[in-house]
Structures are given as structure tokens and as C-alpha cells.
Amino acid sequence: MLLWISHDLLNLGNLALLLVLASALSGMWLSTSASLLTSLLSVLAFNWFFVPPRYTFNVNLHQDALLLVTMLGVSATVSYLMARLRAVAESEAQHAKASEQLRDLGEQFREINDLHQQGQLLQTVLHSQTQVPVSVLLLPEALALQDNIQPVLIGTPQEQDLQGLWACIHQSVNLGPGTGRFENQVTLFLPLRGRARALGAVAIHLSPGLGLPEATLRVMQQMCDLLGLSIERAHTLQNAQKAKEDAQNQQLRNTLLTSISHDYRTPLANLMGAASAIETQCHRLSLAQIQQLALTVLSEAQHLNRMTSNTLQLARLDLADTKVHKDWESLQEILGAVLSKTRMRYPQRQIHVQMQDPLPFVFCDALMLVQLFDNLVENAIKYSPEDSPVSIKADVHQGHLEVRLMDQGTGIPALQKSQVFKPFVRLNNDAMPADASEQSQLRRGVGVGLAVCLAIVKVHDASISLEDTHPHGLTVVVRFPIQAQPPLLTTASEV
């Protein structure tokens, strides 16, 4: 239409430029073949309507014939290039869309830890791509590829499809229509490939005669491989964590054996020495000397019992499947039992107690809490002067049942407050060996007391922290969550 309007104003050369422009524009929407056909038809129409003699295909002038040939070549070339450029742009857009889908799917796989949910996600995505039923078979173990493994099966494949899934896993290649393997099969099988082996397979139940484009098949295989790599990565992380835990356990055993061989030697030697003296020289010893030796035997036995109890409790609580038997207990009674034993061991020490009355009941393991507070009181006495008091305060503070144990010792430097809760860590360990002088004999131990306290606190959903006591000393703060009190215990407390 534009050529018809302008043919009286422009010469043939300028009109031909308009036709080339139209050919370029047509290549932006039409396919390559349609664009080339349109260019040919437009040149023939140009010859018919505008080249003298008009309304014929004859050409009078040689330059007009050259113009038509040149215009046909340029129009065809421009149309072809524009159509190819559009096809490449569409292909790049599809690749970008597929890459975005794969990236989003990979992020979703990383966010989901459950193997069954990951399989369901892949099943949903593949179903949205094909609009046909999809079944997924996943192996729960990456290290063993055996037919007797109990797999995770998502979907309802037929018996022959189930055999195809296992064959796809064992061969780690895709099978079915469009793959070049078992083309007579209706179902398409895609493996979930990791770096070393297939960790599952997918069955896409196509209709007879229905195939998938090669690009779609390639993208779907990449989606399956994403899940395979995700499963393999999860198994690798589990194996690495297990290896780390095994190494830590081995290190703990080695440290425990070293500590036992070092810290148990002195009390055992003292026990044997005192017992031997009583046995062989009792007729030469006075009653006071025998009592002193018996006191040494008792003291060293209690020391060994404390170290052994703490070490065994730490080992027990370090197990993942440890079961704690809890019941509603009175904190006053627990602290009373601890203080009763402490005053028997240290009758000369002053222990000040301040408790709110009444205190809420605690849902706990009473024996563990006795061990917890016994360790804390023992540390407060060991690391403070004999003439200084140890204070215990228990009350409700900011929605928690709080117990504060305060001493007036040297305290703990700020940088070491977090270290003392680690197993086998002691302050000034080099300055206070097991066979130190009499002034440091009370500080002997294997360094597991506070580690046990932290483990006990954790299994009771409580917290433990260290604060400075002013002007000097250390305050240990234990906070228990206050739970809804049982009706019977509440009534008894009110009475």
C-alpha cells in the first residue's frame, strides 16, 4: 500500500528500499521459510505493478532487471537473517527460562531435607512439564545399590514400569522413546544421577505415539540430576558429620584415658598408702592417727567417686538417644539434700541460703539436679577462701526459676568464661597438677564438672551462665523455665 501511494513520487530504486524494509520487518514475525517466500512474492508483485512495462513480468531495461535481482537477493538475505536472529533469540529465551527453572528447583531441593518431599517436588515439576502421570523411585542409601533396599516410591507405577525404574538405576542412563534405547517402550525413564551412581529414577508415563522434544527431554534430565546431586550431597554431609562425631568421640576417649591415668593416680596412691599403713602398722599407731588415715581413705574415695560420676554422666548425656526420666520435684528439697551432704563434708564452711517461699515445682530428673548443684557448690567451696561464705539464692525472676550461687574467690577471667564448660578444661591447669602441694589439693579433678553441669542444664531446657561477684568472686546463675504447674501439686503447695 505504501508503494502504491508513493510510486508517482519516488523512482524504482527508492521504492525498492521500502520493499527491503518490509522484508526485514516480516522476518521479525514470520518463520524462515515463510519470510523467504514472502520476499519472493513481494519482488514478483513489485515487478508486476511498478516495473515498466507495468502489469507484466517483462522488463524493458537491463538496469531494472539488475534492480529486481539485487532486490530479491537483499530481501531474501535480510529476511533470512532476521528470521534466524529471531529463532536464536527465542532459543536463548528458552534456555534462560530453563536455567531459571533449574536454579529455583535446586534452591528448593536445598531447603527441603526430607527425601520424600524432594521426590514429590520433582514429581510435581515434571508433571507440569508433560501433563502426564509421573512416578519417582528414590534410594534411601547412597552407599549401597542392592535390589533388597527398601526404596521410597512416589506414584503408582505398573510392575513393568517398576522393573524399568530399577534397570534405569542400575544402568544410570535414560531409557524409552527419544533416548535411542528401548524405543518401543511407551514409558520414558530418567535416572537421578549423582557423581558416582544413580540414586533413583523417574518414570514418565507417556501416551502411545507421544514423544517429547529433545530440548524438553534434556531439561527434564537436568532436573532429575539436580535431585540426584542433592541426595548425594545430603548423604556426603551425613557421612562427614558422622566421621566428625567419630573423631570427636575418639578424641574424647583418648583425653579421658589420659586424664584417668594422670588424675586418678594420686588418689589411688593415697588410698593404698593409707590402707596399707592401717593394715601393717595399726598396732603402732594411735587412735588419732588411725582416724586420720581413715579420713584420708574416705576423702580420697569420695573424690574418686565424684570424678567417676561426673565422667560417666558426661558420657551418658553425650549420647543422642539418652532418655531422661523427669517428674515434678521440689527445688527446696533438692537443694536441701545437696546442702546436707556439703555440710557433712565441709562442716567449717559458712553457706548462706535465701529462698523464696513457695517456689514453683520443676519438671526434672532429681538425681541429675542433685549432681548439678553438688558440682556447683563444690566448685564454689574449692575456689574461694575457707573463711569466706558461699551464698545460694533461689527465687522467681523475669519469668524463670533462678538459682544463684555466689562465692568470694578469685573468679574467672572474661575470656575464659566460655572455655570452662568444655570437657577436660581446667583453669591454671599447669599450676595445679594432681600431685600439687597441700594448698591446691582440693582443686584436683579431671575437668568435667562444669561440662556435666552444662549437659544437665541442656536436657532440662534450662540455661547456665557466669557473672562476676562484686567486689570479687564468681556467681553461677542457673535459670529453669517455669512450666504450668500440675493441679495436685499446686493445691498441696497452697496448703
C-alpha positions as CSV (number, residue, x, y, z in Angstrom):
1,M,0.0,0.0,0.0
2,L,2.9,2.4,0.8
3,L,4.5,1.6,-2.5
4,W,1.2,2.2,-4.4
5,I,0.8,5.6,-2.7
6,S,4.5,6.6,-3.4
7,H,5.1,5.2,-6.8
8,D,4.4,8.6,-8.6
9,L,6.7,10.5,-6.2
10,L,9.7,8.1,-5.9
11,N,11.8,6.3,-8.5
12,L,12.2,2.5,-8.7
13,G,15.4,2.5,-6.6
14,N,13.8,4.3,-3.7
15,L,10.7,2.1,-3.9
16,A,12.9,-1.0,-3.8
17,L,14.3,0.3,-0.4
18,L,10.8,0.3,1.0
19,L,10.3,-3.2,-0.1
20,V,13.6,-4.3,1.6
21,L,12.4,-2.6,4.8
22,A,9.2,-4.6,4.6
23,S,11.1,-7.8,4.1
24,A,13.2,-7.1,7.2
25,L,10.1,-6.4,9.3
26,S,8.4,-9.5,8.1
27,G,11.4,-11.6,9.2
28,M,10.7,-10.5,12.8
29,W,7.4,-12.3,13.0
30,L,7.4,-15.0,10.2
31,S,9.4,-18.2,10.1
32,T,12.4,-18.5,7.9
33,S,10.6,-20.3,5.0
34,A,7.6,-18.0,5.2
35,S,9.8,-15.0,5.3
36,L,11.8,-16.1,2.2
37,L,8.5,-17.0,0.3
38,T,7.1,-13.5,1.2
39,S,10.3,-11.9,-0.2
40,L,10.0,-13.8,-3.5
41,L,6.3,-12.9,-3.9
42,S,6.9,-9.3,-3.0
43,V,9.6,-9.0,-5.7
44,L,7.3,-10.5,-8.3
45,A,4.5,-8.2,-7.2
46,F,6.9,-5.2,-7.5
47,N,7.8,-6.3,-11.0
48,W,4.1,-6.7,-11.9
49,F,2.9,-3.4,-10.6
50,F,5.8,-0.9,-10.8
51,V,8.5,-2.1,-13.3
52,P,7.8,-1.0,-16.9
53,P,6.0,-2.4,-18.8
54,R,3.6,-2.5,-15.8
55,Y,1.2,-5.3,-15.2
56,T,3.5,-7.8,-17.0
57,F,6.6,-9.7,-15.9
58,N,8.6,-8.4,-18.8
59,V,11.5,-6.0,-18.1
60,N,12.5,-3.4,-20.8
61,L,15.7,-2.1,-19.2
62,H,18.7,-4.1,-18.1
63,Q,19.2,-1.9,-15.1
64,D,15.6,-2.7,-14.0
65,A,16.3,-6.4,-14.3
66,L,19.5,-5.9,-12.2
67,L,17.4,-4.0,-9.7
68,L,15.0,-6.8,-9.4
69,V,17.7,-9.4,-9.0
70,T,19.5,-7.3,-6.4
71,M,16.3,-6.5,-4.5
72,L,15.4,-10.2,-4.5
73,G,18.8,-11.2,-3.1
74,V,18.9,-8.4,-0.5
75,S,15.3,-9.1,0.6
76,A,15.9,-12.8,0.9
77,T,19.1,-12.3,2.8
78,V,17.6,-9.8,5.2
79,S,14.5,-11.9,5.7
80,Y,16.6,-15.0,6.4
81,L,18.9,-13.2,8.8
82,M,16.1,-11.6,10.7
83,A,14.2,-14.9,11.0
84,R,17.4,-16.7,12.2
85,L,18.1,-13.9,14.6
86,R,14.5,-14.2,16.0
87,A,14.9,-18.0,16.2
88,V,18.2,-17.6,18.1
89,A,16.6,-15.0,20.4
90,E,13.7,-17.4,21.1
91,S,16.1,-20.2,21.8
92,E,18.2,-18.1,24.2
93,A,15.0,-17.1,26.0
94,Q,14.0,-20.7,26.4
95,H,17.5,-21.6,27.7
96,A,17.3,-18.7,30.1
97,K,13.9,-19.8,31.3
98,A,15.1,-23.4,31.7
99,S,18.2,-22.2,33.6
100,E,16.0,-20.1,35.9
101,Q,13.7,-23.1,36.5
102,L,16.7,-25.3,37.3
103,R,18.2,-22.7,39.7
104,D,14.9,-22.3,41.5
105,L,14.4,-26.1,41.7
106,G,18.0,-26.5,43.1
107,E,17.3,-23.9,45.8
108,Q,14.1,-25.7,46.7
109,F,15.9,-29.0,47.0
110,R,18.5,-27.5,49.3
111,E,15.7,-26.0,51.5
112,I,13.9,-29.4,51.8
113,N,15.6,-32.0,54.0
114,D,13.0,-34.8,53.7
115,L,13.7,-37.2,50.9
116,H,10.0,-38.0,50.3
117,Q,9.2,-34.3,49.9
118,Q,12.0,-33.8,47.5
119,G,10.7,-36.6,45.3
120,Q,7.2,-35.1,45.5
121,L,8.5,-31.8,44.4
122,L,10.3,-33.3,41.4
123,Q,7.1,-35.3,40.5
124,T,5.1,-32.1,40.5
125,V,7.5,-30.2,38.3
126,L,7.8,-33.0,35.8
127,H,4.0,-33.4,35.7
128,S,3.7,-29.7,35.0
129,Q,6.1,-30.0,32.1
130,T,4.5,-33.1,30.4
131,Q,0.9,-33.1,31.8
132,V,1.2,-36.9,32.1
133,P,1.5,-39.2,35.2
134,V,5.0,-39.4,36.8
135,S,6.4,-41.9,39.3
136,V,9.6,-41.5,41.3
137,L,11.8,-44.2,42.9
138,L,14.4,-43.0,45.4
139,L,17.1,-44.9,47.2
140,P,17.4,-44.1,50.9
141,E,21.1,-45.2,51.0
142,A,23.7,-43.8,48.6
143,L,26.5,-46.2,49.6
144,A,24.7,-49.5,48.7
145,L,23.0,-50.3,45.4
146,Q,21.1,-53.5,46.0
147,D,17.7,-54.8,45.0
148,N,16.7,-55.6,48.6
149,I,16.9,-51.9,49.6
150,Q,13.5,-50.5,50.8
151,P,13.1,-47.6,48.3
152,V,11.0,-44.5,48.5
153,L,8.3,-44.9,45.9
154,I,6.2,-41.9,44.9
155,G,3.3,-42.6,42.4
156,T,1.7,-45.9,41.3
157,P,3.9,-47.4,38.5
158,Q,2.9,-50.8,37.0
159,E,5.1,-53.8,37.5
160,Q,6.9,-53.5,34.2
161,D,7.5,-49.8,34.9
162,L,8.9,-50.7,38.3
163,Q,11.4,-53.1,36.6
164,G,12.2,-50.3,34.2
165,L,13.0,-47.9,37.1
166,W,15.4,-50.4,38.6
167,A,17.0,-51.0,35.2
168,C,17.4,-47.3,34.7
169,I,19.1,-47.0,38.2
170,H,21.5,-49.9,37.5
171,Q,22.5,-48.6,34.1
172,S,22.4,-44.9,35.0
173,V,21.1,-44.0,31.6
174,N,17.7,-42.8,30.2
175,L,15.5,-45.3,28.5
176,G,12.4,-45.2,26.4
177,P,11.1,-43.0,23.5
178,G,13.5,-40.4,22.2
179,T,16.5,-41.8,24.0
180,G,17.8,-44.3,21.5
181,R,17.3,-47.2,24.0
182,F,14.2,-49.3,24.1
183,E,12.4,-47.0,21.7
184,N,9.4,-49.5,21.7
185,Q,8.6,-48.6,25.3
186,V,5.8,-46.2,26.0
187,T,7.2,-45.1,29.4
188,L,10.2,-42.7,29.5
189,F,12.7,-43.5,32.3
190,L,15.2,-40.8,33.5
191,P,17.9,-41.6,36.1
192,L,18.6,-39.4,39.1
193,R,22.4,-39.2,38.6
194,G,24.9,-38.2,41.2
195,R,28.6,-38.0,40.6
196,A,29.3,-41.7,41.1
197,R,26.0,-43.6,40.6
198,A,22.2,-43.1,40.1
199,L,20.3,-42.5,43.3
200,G,16.9,-43.1,41.9
201,A,14.9,-42.9,38.7
202,V,11.8,-41.3,37.2
203,A,9.1,-42.9,35.1
204,I,7.1,-40.6,32.8
205,H,4.0,-42.5,31.6
206,L,3.6,-41.1,28.1
207,S,0.7,-41.9,25.9
208,P,1.3,-44.2,22.8
209,G,2.8,-42.2,20.0
210,L,3.5,-39.2,22.2
211,G,7.1,-38.1,22.3
212,L,9.0,-35.2,23.9
213,P,11.1,-32.6,22.1
214,E,14.9,-33.1,22.5
215,A,15.2,-29.8,24.4
216,T,12.4,-30.7,26.8
217,L,14.0,-34.1,27.4
218,R,17.3,-32.5,28.1
219,V,15.9,-30.1,30.6
220,M,14.0,-32.8,32.4
221,Q,17.1,-34.9,32.7
222,Q,18.9,-31.9,34.2
223,M,16.1,-31.6,36.8
224,C,16.5,-35.2,37.7
225,D,20.2,-34.8,38.0
226,L,19.7,-31.9,40.4
227,L,17.8,-34.1,42.8
228,G,20.4,-36.9,42.4
229,L,23.2,-34.4,43.3
230,S,21.1,-33.0,46.2
231,I,20.6,-36.5,47.6
232,E,24.3,-37.3,47.2
233,R,25.3,-34.1,48.8
234,A,23.0,-34.8,51.8
235,H,24.5,-38.3,52.2
236,T,28.0,-36.8,51.9
237,L,27.2,-34.3,54.7
238,Q,25.8,-37.0,56.9
239,N,28.9,-39.2,56.4
240,A,31.1,-36.2,57.1
241,Q,29.2,-35.4,60.2
242,K,29.4,-39.0,61.3
243,A,33.1,-39.1,60.7
244,K,33.5,-35.8,62.7
245,E,31.5,-37.2,65.6
246,D,33.5,-40.4,65.5
247,A,36.7,-38.4,65.5
248,Q,35.4,-36.3,68.4
249,N,34.4,-39.4,70.3
250,Q,37.8,-41.0,69.7
251,Q,39.5,-37.8,70.9
252,L,37.2,-37.7,74.0
253,R,38.2,-41.3,74.8
254,N,41.8,-40.6,74.4
255,T,41.5,-37.5,76.6
256,L,39.5,-39.4,79.1
257,L,42.1,-42.2,79.3
258,T,44.9,-39.6,79.6
259,S,43.0,-37.8,82.4
260,I,42.3,-41.0,84.2
261,S,45.8,-42.2,84.0
262,H,47.0,-38.8,85.4
263,D,44.3,-37.6,87.8
264,Y,43.3,-41.0,89.2
265,R,46.8,-42.0,90.1
266,T,47.3,-39.7,93.1
267,P,44.0,-40.5,95.0
268,L,44.6,-44.2,94.3
269,A,48.1,-44.0,95.7
270,N,46.8,-42.1,98.8
271,L,44.1,-44.7,99.3
272,M,46.6,-47.6,99.0
273,G,49.1,-45.9,101.2
274,A,46.6,-45.1,104.0
275,A,45.0,-48.6,103.8
276,S,48.4,-50.2,103.8
277,A,49.5,-48.2,106.9
278,I,46.3,-49.2,108.7
279,E,46.8,-52.9,107.8
280,T,50.5,-53.2,108.6
281,Q,51.1,-50.7,111.4
282,C,47.8,-50.4,113.2
283,H,49.4,-51.8,116.4
284,R,52.0,-48.9,116.3
285,L,49.5,-46.1,115.5
286,S,47.5,-44.1,117.9
287,L,43.7,-43.9,117.6
288,A,44.0,-40.3,116.3
289,Q,46.5,-41.4,113.6
290,I,44.2,-44.3,112.6
291,Q,41.3,-41.9,112.4
292,Q,43.3,-39.5,110.3
293,L,44.3,-42.4,107.9
294,A,40.6,-43.5,107.7
295,L,39.6,-39.9,107.0
296,T,42.2,-39.9,104.2
297,V,40.7,-43.1,102.8
298,L,37.2,-41.7,102.9
299,S,38.2,-38.3,101.4
300,E,40.0,-39.9,98.5
301,A,37.2,-42.4,97.9
302,Q,34.7,-39.5,97.8
303,H,37.0,-37.7,95.4
304,L,37.3,-40.7,93.1
305,N,33.5,-41.2,93.3
306,R,32.9,-37.6,92.2
307,M,35.2,-37.8,89.3
308,T,33.8,-41.1,88.2
309,S,30.2,-40.0,88.5
310,N,30.8,-36.8,86.5
311,T,32.7,-38.6,83.8
312,L,30.1,-41.3,83.4
313,Q,27.3,-38.8,83.4
314,L,29.0,-36.7,80.7
315,A,29.5,-39.8,78.6
316,R,25.8,-40.8,79.1
317,L,24.4,-37.3,78.2
318,D,26.7,-37.1,75.2
319,L,24.7,-40.0,73.5
320,A,22.0,-38.8,71.1
321,D,19.4,-41.3,72.3
322,T,19.7,-40.6,76.1
323,K,16.4,-40.8,77.9
324,V,15.9,-38.6,80.9
325,H,13.2,-39.7,83.4
326,K,11.6,-36.5,84.6
327,D,9.0,-35.8,87.3
328,W,7.7,-32.9,89.2
329,E,10.1,-32.1,92.0
330,S,10.6,-29.5,94.7
331,L,13.7,-27.4,94.3
332,Q,13.8,-26.7,98.0
333,E,14.2,-30.5,98.7
334,I,16.8,-30.9,96.0
335,L,18.9,-28.0,97.4
336,G,18.3,-29.3,100.9
337,A,19.8,-32.7,100.0
338,V,22.8,-31.0,98.4
339,L,23.5,-28.8,101.4
340,S,23.1,-31.6,103.8
341,K,25.9,-33.6,102.1
342,T,28.0,-30.5,101.7
343,R,27.8,-29.5,105.4
344,M,28.9,-33.1,106.3
345,R,32.0,-32.8,104.1
346,Y,32.8,-29.2,105.0
347,P,31.4,-28.5,108.5
348,Q,33.6,-25.4,108.9
349,R,32.3,-23.6,105.8
350,Q,29.6,-20.9,106.0
351,I,26.8,-21.4,103.5
352,H,24.1,-18.8,103.4
353,V,20.8,-19.8,101.8
354,Q,17.9,-17.5,100.8
355,M,14.9,-19.0,99.1
356,Q,11.5,-17.6,98.0
357,D,8.6,-19.4,99.6
358,P,6.9,-21.0,97.8
359,L,8.9,-21.9,94.7
360,P,7.4,-23.4,91.6
361,F,7.9,-27.1,91.1
362,V,10.4,-28.2,88.5
363,F,9.8,-30.9,85.9
364,C,13.2,-32.6,86.1
365,D,15.4,-35.6,86.9
366,A,16.0,-35.1,90.6
367,L,19.3,-37.1,90.7
368,M,20.7,-35.0,87.8
369,L,19.8,-31.7,89.6
370,V,21.4,-33.0,92.8
371,Q,24.6,-33.7,90.8
372,L,24.3,-30.3,89.1
373,F,24.1,-28.3,92.3
374,D,26.5,-30.5,94.2
375,N,29.2,-29.8,91.5
376,L,28.5,-26.1,91.6
377,V,28.6,-25.9,95.4
378,E,31.8,-28.0,95.4
379,N,33.5,-25.6,93.0
380,A,32.4,-22.6,95.0
381,I,34.0,-24.0,98.1
382,K,37.2,-25.2,96.4
383,Y,37.8,-21.9,94.6
384,S,37.2,-19.5,97.5
385,P,38.9,-18.8,100.8
386,E,38.0,-21.0,103.7
387,D,36.9,-18.1,105.9
388,S,34.5,-16.7,103.2
389,P,30.9,-17.6,102.9
390,V,29.1,-19.2,100.0
391,S,25.7,-17.8,99.2
392,I,22.8,-19.5,97.5
393,K,19.7,-17.6,96.4
394,A,16.6,-19.1,94.7
395,D,13.6,-17.1,93.5
396,V,11.4,-16.3,90.5
397,H,13.0,-13.7,88.3
398,Q,11.7,-12.4,84.9
399,G,9.5,-15.5,84.3
400,H,12.2,-18.0,85.2
401,L,13.1,-20.0,88.3
402,E,16.6,-18.7,89.0
403,V,19.2,-20.1,91.3
404,R,22.3,-18.0,92.0
405,L,25.5,-19.5,93.7
406,M,27.9,-16.8,94.8
407,D,31.4,-17.1,96.2
408,Q,34.2,-14.7,97.1
409,G,37.1,-16.4,95.3
410,T,39.4,-15.2,92.6
411,G,36.7,-15.5,89.9
412,I,37.2,-16.4,86.2
413,P,38.6,-14.1,83.6
414,A,36.1,-12.9,81.0
415,L,37.9,-14.6,78.1
416,Q,37.8,-18.0,79.9
417,K,34.2,-18.0,81.0
418,S,33.1,-19.9,77.9
419,Q,36.0,-22.3,78.0
420,V,35.4,-23.7,81.4
421,F,32.3,-25.5,80.2
422,K,34.3,-27.7,77.8
423,P,35.2,-31.2,78.9
424,F,38.7,-31.7,80.5
425,V,39.4,-27.9,80.7
426,R,40.6,-26.5,84.0
427,L,41.8,-23.1,84.9
428,N,45.5,-22.8,85.6
429,N,45.8,-26.5,84.8
430,D,49.6,-26.4,84.7
431,A,49.8,-24.7,88.1
432,M,47.6,-27.3,89.8
433,P,48.6,-30.8,88.8
434,A,47.1,-33.8,90.6
435,D,50.2,-34.2,92.8
436,A,50.4,-30.5,93.7
437,S,51.0,-29.1,97.2
438,E,48.6,-29.3,100.0
439,Q,47.3,-25.7,99.2
440,S,46.0,-26.9,95.9
441,Q,44.9,-30.5,96.7
442,L,41.2,-29.5,96.9
443,R,41.4,-28.3,93.2
444,R,42.2,-31.7,91.8
445,G,39.9,-33.2,89.1
446,V,39.6,-34.2,85.5
447,G,37.9,-31.0,84.4
448,V,34.4,-32.4,83.6
449,G,32.4,-30.9,86.5
450,L,31.1,-27.8,84.6
451,A,30.8,-29.8,81.4
452,V,28.4,-32.1,83.2
453,C,26.5,-29.1,84.6
454,L,26.1,-27.7,81.1
455,A,24.9,-31.1,79.7
456,I,22.4,-31.5,82.6
457,V,21.1,-27.9,82.1
458,K,20.6,-28.5,78.3
459,V,18.5,-31.7,78.8
460,H,16.2,-29.7,81.1
461,D,15.8,-26.8,78.6
462,A,17.5,-24.5,81.2
463,S,20.5,-22.2,80.9
464,I,23.7,-21.6,82.9
465,S,25.9,-18.5,82.9
466,L,28.7,-17.0,84.8
467,E,28.8,-13.5,86.3
468,D,31.3,-11.6,88.4
469,T,30.6,-11.1,92.1
470,H,31.4,-7.6,93.4
471,P,33.9,-6.8,94.7
472,H,35.4,-10.1,93.8
473,G,34.3,-13.7,93.2
474,L,32.1,-15.6,90.8
475,T,28.3,-16.0,90.5
476,V,26.8,-19.0,88.7
477,V,23.3,-18.4,87.5
478,V,21.0,-21.3,86.6
479,R,17.6,-20.5,85.1
480,F,14.8,-23.0,84.7
481,P,11.7,-22.4,82.6
482,I,8.5,-22.2,84.7
483,Q,6.0,-24.6,83.3
484,A,2.3,-24.9,84.0
485,Q,2.1,-26.4,87.5
486,P,0.1,-29.7,88.0
487,P,-3.2,-29.1,89.8
488,L,-2.4,-31.6,92.7
489,L,1.0,-30.0,93.3
490,T,-0.4,-26.5,93.2
491,T,-3.1,-27.4,95.7
492,A,-0.6,-29.1,98.0
493,S,1.7,-26.1,97.8
494,E,-1.0,-23.7,98.8
495,V,-2.0,-25.9,101.8
